[in-house]
Amino acid sequence: MKKNAVSNRRVYFLISVMGIWGAVISARLCFLQVVQSAELKARAERQQQRTIEVSPRRGVIYDRHHNELAISIKADSVFAIPDEVRDIGRTAKILSQLTGIPKADLLDRISTDKSFVWIKRKLSRSESAAIRNAKLAGIYFLPEDQRVYPKNELAAHVLGYVNMDEDGIGGLEYKYNDAVRGEPGRLVVMTDARGHRYDRAEQPPTPGANLVTTIDQNIQYILEKELREAAERTRAQGIASIVMDPRSGEILAMASYPTFNHNEYSRFASMARVN
């Protein structure tokens, strides 16, 4: 009888322990799945998804005769999925040689726990081709739009320029940025628990509106030529001039000297970019 009583107490104790253990597990699961469900789901999505904003195609800026003054073209941007890079040292060395970015900077970018890092945006055609030919593991391309001014420095102060994210910085590009820029798209890169990319989804951007100005590119060219010659002749530090149709008040040309090339605006002093 004593043995049976001891045995029964052990059974009851074991059942009690298992019951308490089960209750604790159930409570924990309930807490995670109900109370913390939204937070944990959001954390998992942040860890397993990388959202990249895709810049939209800016609208064309025309002169009064619909000659193109500012357009957008496609350019490749290159990025890395660090967990997929097999040889970080070799990859950084090759990319440094092909892009001109210091190897140390590339090593810092690739040696990270992030699921996505930019290498270089808006490559030249030769850079893009060279990197593609290198066939580096973990290195991928994303097409983006790049702003181009086909007439080079013509109407540079009037048109202004844009930054790397296609936001207008000066001139009409800044004044009408909200209308001309359009709506950006989204690229979602999905990774597994180990950070390896397994899928991607893309929401295409919405292009911006076109803008027709009162500028006449021929009159604008003549005005800029005259300003340049006047500056050389008089050694003036700066000259500005406007050509207007007196009947309507429309601005046919507007120029400042010194000027700059908005395709390479970063190479020019800030004073040269001031209207």
C-alpha positions in Angstrom: 0.0 0.0 0.0 2.8 2.4 0.8 4.5 1.7 -2.5 1.3 2.4 -4.3 0.8 5.6 -2.4 4.3 6.8 -3.2 3.8 5.8 -6.8 0.6 7.7 -7.0 2.1 10.8 -5.5 4.9 10.6 -8.1 2.4 10.3 -10.9 0.3 13.2 -9.6 3.5 15.3 -9.2 4.6 14.5 -12.7 1.1 15.3 -14.0 1.2 18.6 -12.1 4.6 19.5 -13.5 3.6 18.7 -17.0 0.3 20.6 -16.5 2.2 23.7 -15.3 4.8 23.4 -18.1 2.0 23.1 -20.7 0.2 26.1 -19.2 3.4 28.2 -19.3 4.0 27.1 -23.0 0.4 27.8 -23.9 0.5 31.2 -22.2 3.8 32.1 -24.0 2.4 31.0 -27.4 -0.8 33.0 -26.7 1.3 36.0 -25.8 3.5 35.7 -29.0 0.6 34.9 -31.4 -1.9 37.4 -30.0 -0.3 40.2 -28.0 3.0 40.5 -29.9 1.8 39.2 -33.3 1.8 42.5 -35.1 5.2 43.5 -33.7 6.9 40.2 -34.5 5.4 40.1 -38.0 6.7 43.6 -38.7 10.1 42.6 -37.4 10.2 39.5 -39.6 9.2 41.6 -42.6 12.0 44.1 -41.9 14.5 41.3 -41.6 13.4 39.3 -44.7 12.3 42.1 -47.0 14.3 45.1 -48.3 12.3 47.8 -50.0 14.1 49.9 -52.6 12.6 53.1 -53.9 12.8 53.2 -57.7 13.0 56.8 -59.0 10.3 57.7 -61.5 10.9 59.0 -65.0 10.8 62.8 -64.9 8.7 64.6 -67.5 10.4 66.2 -70.5 11.0 69.9 -70.4 10.5 71.6 -73.8 11.1 75.0 -75.3 8.2 76.8 -76.9 8.6 74.8 -80.1 8.7 71.5 -78.3 12.5 71.1 -78.7 13.7 68.9 -75.8 15.7 70.7 -73.2 15.7 68.1 -70.4 15.0 64.4 -70.8 15.5 61.2 -68.9 17.3 58.0 -70.0 17.8 54.6 -68.6 20.9 53.8 -66.6 22.0 50.8 -64.6 22.6 51.1 -60.9 24.6 48.2 -59.2 23.9 46.8 -55.7 25.1 43.9 -53.6 23.4 41.3 -51.4 26.2 40.9 -48.9 25.3 37.3 -47.8 25.6 36.1 -51.4 29.1 37.6 -52.0 31.5 34.6 -52.0 34.8 36.4 -51.9 34.5 39.9 -50.3 38.1 40.9 -50.9 38.2 39.9 -54.6 34.7 41.4 -55.2 35.7 44.7 -53.6 39.0 44.8 -55.6 37.3 44.2 -59.0 34.5 46.7 -58.3 37.0 49.3 -57.2 38.9 48.9 -60.4 35.7 49.1 -62.5 34.0 52.0 -60.7 36.8 54.1 -59.2 35.4 53.7 -55.7 38.2 53.0 -53.1 38.5 49.4 -52.2 38.3 50.2 -48.4 34.9 51.9 -48.9 33.6 48.9 -50.8 34.8 46.4 -48.1 33.0 48.4 -45.5 29.8 48.4 -47.5 29.9 44.7 -48.4 31.1 43.5 -44.9 27.7 44.2 -43.3 24.8 42.4 -41.9 22.4 44.4 -44.1 20.4 42.5 -46.7 21.1 45.2 -49.4 23.8 47.9 -50.1 24.3 50.2 -53.0 27.6 49.9 -54.8 27.2 52.7 -57.4 24.2 54.4 -58.9 23.6 55.4 -62.5 26.6 53.8 -64.1 28.0 54.7 -67.5 27.5 52.2 -70.2 31.1 51.1 -70.1 31.0 50.6 -66.3 27.8 48.6 -66.5 29.2 46.4 -69.3 32.5 45.8 -67.4 30.7 44.8 -64.2 28.3 42.5 -66.0 31.3 40.8 -67.7 32.9 40.2 -64.3 30.0 38.0 -63.3 30.4 38.6 -59.5 28.3 36.6 -57.1 25.9 38.7 -55.1 26.1 41.7 -57.4 22.9 42.8 -59.2 21.6 45.6 -61.3 18.6 47.9 -61.1 17.6 50.1 -64.0 17.0 53.7 -63.0 16.2 56.9 -64.8 18.9 59.5 -65.2 18.3 63.2 -66.1 20.2 64.4 -69.2 20.3 67.9 -70.8 21.0 67.2 -74.5 22.0 70.9 -75.2 24.6 70.7 -72.5 24.9 74.1 -70.7 22.1 75.7 -72.7 19.6 77.4 -70.3 21.4 75.8 -67.4 20.2 78.5 -64.9 16.7 78.4 -66.2 16.3 74.6 -66.2 18.4 73.9 -63.0 19.4 70.3 -62.2 18.5 67.3 -60.1 20.3 65.2 -57.5 21.0 61.5 -57.5 17.5 60.8 -56.3 16.0 62.8 -59.2 14.8 65.6 -57.0 15.0 69.1 -58.5 17.6 71.3 -57.0 17.4 74.6 -58.9 15.6 76.4 -61.7 12.4 74.9 -63.2 13.4 71.4 -62.1 13.0 72.7 -58.5 10.0 75.0 -59.1 7.9 72.3 -60.8 9.5 69.3 -59.0 6.2 67.9 -57.7 4.6 67.8 -61.1 7.6 66.8 -63.2 9.0 64.2 -60.9 6.2 61.7 -60.8 5.6 59.0 -58.2 8.4 56.6 -57.2 8.0 52.9 -57.5 9.1 50.1 -55.1 11.3 47.1 -55.5 10.9 44.5 -52.7 13.8 42.1 -52.4 12.8 39.0 -50.3 15.3 36.9 -48.4 15.1 33.8 -46.3 16.1 33.3 -42.7 19.8 33.2 -43.7 19.6 36.4 -45.7 19.7 34.7 -49.1 17.6 36.4 -51.8 14.9 34.1 -53.2 12.4 36.5 -54.9 11.6 40.1 -55.8 8.5 42.1 -56.5 8.3 45.4 -58.2 5.7 48.2 -58.3 6.5 50.4 -61.3 6.9 54.1 -60.9 4.5 56.7 -62.4 6.2 59.1 -64.8 6.0 62.8 -64.3 4.2 65.4 -66.3 5.9 67.2 -69.3 6.6 70.9 -69.1 6.5 73.4 -72.0 8.3 76.7 -71.4 8.2 80.0 -73.3 11.9 79.7 -73.9 13.1 79.7 -77.5 16.2 77.6 -77.7 17.6 79.6 -80.7 17.2 83.0 -78.9 18.6 81.4 -75.7 21.7 80.2 -77.6 22.3 83.7 -79.1 21.9 85.4 -75.8 24.3 83.1 -74.0 26.8 83.6 -76.9 26.6 87.4 -76.6 27.0 87.2 -72.8 30.1 85.1 -73.1 31.6 87.5 -75.6 30.7 90.5 -73.5 32.2 89.0 -70.4 35.5 88.3 -72.2 35.5 91.8 -73.7 34.7 93.7 -70.5 36.2 91.2 -67.9 33.0 91.4 -66.0 32.6 89.1 -63.0 29.0 88.4 -63.9 26.4 89.3 -66.4 22.6 88.6 -66.5 20.1 89.3 -69.3 16.5 88.5 -70.1 14.8 88.6 -73.5 11.0 89.2 -73.3 8.2 89.5 -75.7 6.8 92.9 -74.9 3.4 92.1 -76.3 2.7 89.1 -74.0 5.4 89.3 -71.3 6.6 85.8 -72.2 10.3 85.1 -71.4 12.0 84.0 -74.6 15.5 83.7 -73.1 17.2 84.2 -69.8 20.9 83.7 -69.1 23.6 84.4 -66.5 27.4 84.4 -66.9 29.4 82.5 -65.7 27.4 79.5 -66.5 27.8 75.7 -66.0 26.9 72.3 -67.5 24.0 70.8 -65.6 25.0 67.4 -66.8 28.1 67.7 -64.5 27.0 70.3 -62.1 29.1 69.0 -59.2 32.3 70.0 -61.1 31.4 73.7 -61.1 31.7 76.2 -58.2 28.4 77.0 -56.4 28.6 80.7 -57.6 28.5 79.5 -61.2 25.2 77.8 -60.5 23.6 80.9 -59.1 21.0 82.6 -61.3 
